Amino acid sequence: MPIFEPLFRDRRDAGRQLAAALASYRQSRPVVLALPRGGVPVGFEVAKALGAPLDVLLVRKIGAPGHEELGLGAIVDGHDPQLVLNEDVVRVVAPPPGYIDAEAQRQLAEIERRRKQYVGDRPPVPVDGRIVIVVDDGIATGGTVKAALRGLARHDPARLVLAVPVAPADTLRELAAECDDIVCLATPEPFYAVGPHYQDFRQTTDQEVVRLLAEAQQWSTANAGAPQPAR
């Protein structure tokens, strides 16, 4: 594998650079949803710069019977969690009756467990009628992000924006139909993986996720009484 010159020092640096590219959204008072765990430090910097509430967006794959790596679909977190199915795969696999519903409930329980771990009893931030910015630390194949965007679209956001520091151009083209806008700082060619584009890509810990979300909640509470701009 060739040697890369890293584009970002770490996720926080990537978040600050991404926030600058998203500055035009500041006056729209968007909601920032970060994919844990690596997307949270990036999303934290974006939300901080935009004065926006920050929340996690949890997505759990529904695997095929006996082949969990083959995704039949996914459950997408939110105040009304959404089941997003890959109908083509479902037709080919033909899972037994009741399998998808049972697996969806199992994955939903895991989402609820993880949400409680990260934010306690605080409910997900509503996105209906809001500009929603979905943030991750990078994209490779885009399967998880695609499910996340499709699930969120069912909540009728005013605008759905995907924002990432780095991703392959062909993946972004596939995702363009799932959202209203894509902001990506770099699309290196050839693209092998997200990690080499960071000088420090150590794993984000659960403790860091909890700490950043708690800090973001403090400024969201402080800004809650600020007047909302006309849409």
C-alpha positions as CSV (number, residue, x, y, z in Angstrom):
1,M,0.0,0.0,0.0
2,P,1.4,3.4,-0.9
3,I,2.5,5.9,1.8
4,F,0.0,8.7,2.3
5,E,0.6,12.2,3.5
6,P,-2.1,12.5,6.1
7,L,-4.8,15.2,5.4
8,F,-5.8,15.6,9.0
9,R,-4.0,15.6,12.4
10,D,-6.9,13.8,14.1
11,R,-10.7,13.7,14.1
12,R,-11.0,17.0,15.9
13,D,-8.8,18.7,13.3
14,A,-10.9,17.2,10.6
15,G,-14.1,18.4,12.3
16,R,-12.8,22.0,12.5
17,Q,-11.9,21.9,8.8
18,L,-15.3,20.4,7.9
19,A,-17.1,23.0,10.0
20,A,-15.5,25.8,8.0
21,A,-16.9,24.2,4.8
22,L,-20.3,24.1,6.4
23,A,-20.3,27.7,7.7
24,S,-23.2,28.6,5.4
25,Y,-25.5,26.4,7.4
26,R,-24.9,28.2,10.7
27,Q,-27.8,30.7,10.4
28,S,-30.2,27.8,9.7
29,R,-29.7,26.3,13.2
30,P,-29.2,22.8,12.0
31,V,-29.1,19.5,13.9
32,V,-25.8,17.6,13.8
33,L,-26.0,13.8,14.0
34,A,-22.8,11.9,14.3
35,L,-22.2,8.2,13.7
36,P,-20.4,6.7,16.7
37,R,-17.8,6.3,17.6
38,G,-15.4,7.9,15.2
39,G,-17.9,10.4,13.9
40,V,-18.5,12.0,17.3
41,P,-15.3,13.9,17.7
42,V,-15.7,15.2,14.1
43,G,-19.4,16.1,14.7
44,F,-18.5,17.7,18.0
45,E,-16.4,20.3,16.2
46,V,-19.0,20.8,13.5
47,A,-21.8,21.3,16.0
48,K,-19.6,23.6,18.2
49,A,-18.8,25.9,15.2
50,L,-22.4,26.0,14.0
51,G,-23.9,26.4,17.4
52,A,-26.0,23.3,16.8
53,P,-27.3,20.5,19.0
54,L,-25.3,17.3,18.6
55,D,-26.7,13.8,18.9
56,V,-25.6,10.3,18.0
57,L,-27.1,8.4,15.1
58,L,-27.0,4.7,15.8
59,V,-27.4,2.2,12.9
60,R,-27.6,-1.6,13.4
61,K,-27.4,-4.0,10.5
62,I,-29.9,-6.9,10.1
63,G,-27.9,-9.8,8.9
64,A,-29.2,-12.8,6.9
65,P,-29.9,-16.1,8.8
66,G,-26.5,-17.8,9.2
67,H,-24.7,-15.1,7.3
68,E,-24.7,-12.0,9.5
69,E,-22.2,-10.2,7.3
70,L,-24.9,-10.2,4.5
71,G,-27.2,-7.2,5.2
72,L,-30.9,-7.6,4.7
73,G,-31.3,-4.1,5.9
74,A,-30.8,-1.9,9.0
75,I,-32.5,-0.3,11.9
76,V,-31.8,3.5,12.1
77,D,-32.0,5.3,15.5
78,G,-34.2,8.3,16.1
79,H,-37.3,9.4,18.0
80,D,-39.2,7.0,15.7
81,P,-36.6,4.3,14.7
82,Q,-36.8,3.2,11.0
83,L,-36.4,-0.2,9.5
84,V,-34.7,0.1,6.1
85,L,-34.6,-3.0,4.0
86,N,-32.5,-4.0,1.0
87,E,-35.4,-5.5,-0.9
88,D,-33.2,-7.1,-3.6
89,V,-31.3,-9.0,-1.0
90,V,-34.4,-9.9,1.0
91,R,-35.9,-11.5,-2.2
92,V,-32.8,-13.6,-2.9
93,V,-32.3,-14.7,0.7
94,A,-36.1,-15.3,1.4
95,P,-35.7,-15.3,5.2
96,P,-38.3,-17.4,7.2
97,P,-41.5,-15.7,8.3
98,G,-41.0,-13.5,11.4
99,Y,-37.2,-13.5,11.1
100,I,-36.8,-9.8,10.0
101,D,-39.2,-8.5,12.7
102,A,-37.5,-10.6,15.4
103,E,-34.0,-9.5,14.3
104,A,-35.2,-5.9,14.0
105,Q,-36.4,-5.9,17.6
106,R,-33.1,-7.5,18.8
107,Q,-31.1,-4.8,17.1
108,L,-33.4,-2.1,18.3
109,A,-32.8,-3.2,21.9
110,E,-29.1,-3.0,21.2
111,I,-29.6,0.6,19.9
112,E,-31.5,1.5,23.0
113,R,-28.8,0.0,25.2
114,R,-26.0,2.0,23.4
115,R,-28.0,5.2,23.4
116,K,-28.6,4.9,27.2
117,Q,-24.8,4.3,27.6
118,Y,-24.0,7.4,25.6
119,V,-26.7,9.9,26.6
120,G,-28.6,8.4,29.5
121,D,-32.4,8.9,29.4
122,R,-32.2,11.9,27.0
123,P,-34.4,11.2,24.0
124,P,-33.1,11.6,20.4
125,V,-33.2,15.1,19.0
126,P,-36.2,15.5,16.7
127,V,-35.3,16.2,13.1
128,D,-38.7,16.9,11.5
129,G,-38.6,20.2,9.6
130,R,-34.9,20.8,10.6
131,I,-31.8,20.9,8.5
132,V,-29.9,17.8,9.5
133,I,-26.2,17.3,9.0
134,V,-25.0,13.7,9.2
135,V,-21.3,13.5,10.1
136,D,-18.8,10.6,10.1
137,D,-15.0,10.5,10.2
138,G,-14.9,9.1,6.6
139,I,-16.7,6.8,4.3
140,A,-15.4,3.7,2.5
141,T,-18.3,1.6,1.0
142,G,-21.1,3.7,2.3
143,G,-23.5,1.0,3.3
144,T,-24.1,2.2,6.9
145,V,-24.4,5.8,5.8
146,K,-26.9,5.0,3.0
147,A,-29.2,3.2,5.6
148,A,-28.8,6.2,7.9
149,L,-29.8,8.7,5.3
150,R,-32.8,6.6,4.1
151,G,-34.0,6.2,7.7
152,L,-33.7,9.9,8.4
153,A,-35.4,10.9,5.1
154,R,-38.6,9.4,6.4
155,H,-38.8,12.0,9.2
156,D,-39.2,14.8,6.6
157,P,-36.1,17.0,7.5
158,A,-36.1,20.3,5.8
159,R,-32.8,19.4,4.2
160,L,-30.5,16.4,4.6
161,V,-26.8,17.0,4.4
162,L,-24.0,14.4,4.5
163,A,-20.7,15.8,5.7
164,V,-17.4,13.9,5.9
165,P,-13.7,14.8,5.8
166,V,-12.8,12.1,3.2
167,A,-14.4,9.5,1.0
168,P,-14.0,7.9,-2.4
169,A,-15.7,9.8,-5.2
170,D,-17.6,6.8,-6.6
171,T,-19.2,6.1,-3.2
172,L,-20.3,9.8,-2.9
173,R,-21.9,9.5,-6.4
174,E,-23.9,6.6,-5.1
175,L,-25.0,8.5,-2.0
176,A,-26.0,11.7,-3.8
177,A,-29.5,10.4,-4.4
178,E,-30.0,9.8,-0.7
179,C,-29.6,13.4,0.5
180,D,-29.9,17.0,-0.6
181,D,-26.2,18.0,-0.2
182,I,-22.8,16.4,0.3
183,V,-19.9,18.2,1.8
184,C,-16.6,16.3,1.5
185,L,-13.2,17.8,1.9
186,A,-11.2,15.2,0.0
187,T,-11.8,12.4,-2.5
188,P,-8.3,10.8,-2.9
189,E,-7.6,8.5,-5.8
190,P,-6.9,5.6,-5.5
191,F,-8.9,5.2,-2.2
192,Y,-7.9,2.3,0.1
193,A,-9.2,3.2,3.5
194,V,-10.1,6.1,5.7
195,G,-7.4,5.7,8.4
196,P,-4.3,6.5,6.3
197,H,-5.6,10.0,5.8
198,Y,-5.3,10.8,9.5
199,Q,-2.1,11.3,11.4
200,D,-3.8,10.0,14.5
201,F,-6.6,7.5,13.9
202,R,-6.6,5.8,17.2
203,Q,-10.0,4.3,18.1
204,T,-12.5,6.7,19.7
205,T,-13.5,5.3,23.2
206,D,-17.0,5.1,24.6
207,Q,-15.7,7.4,27.4
208,E,-14.8,10.1,24.9
209,V,-18.1,9.8,23.2
210,V,-20.0,10.3,26.5
211,R,-17.8,13.2,27.5
212,L,-18.2,15.1,24.1
213,L,-22.0,14.5,24.0
214,A,-22.3,15.8,27.6
215,E,-20.3,18.9,26.8
216,A,-22.4,19.5,23.6
217,Q,-25.6,19.1,25.6
218,Q,-24.5,22.0,27.9
219,W,-24.3,24.4,25.0
220,S,-27.5,23.1,23.4
221,T,-29.3,23.8,26.7
222,A,-27.8,27.3,26.9
223,N,-28.8,28.0,23.3
224,A,-32.3,26.6,23.6
225,G,-33.8,29.9,24.5
226,A,-32.2,31.8,21.6
227,P,-34.7,33.1,19.0
228,Q,-35.2,30.8,16.0
229,P,-34.6,32.4,12.6
230,A,-37.5,32.3,10.1
231,R,-37.3,29.4,7.7
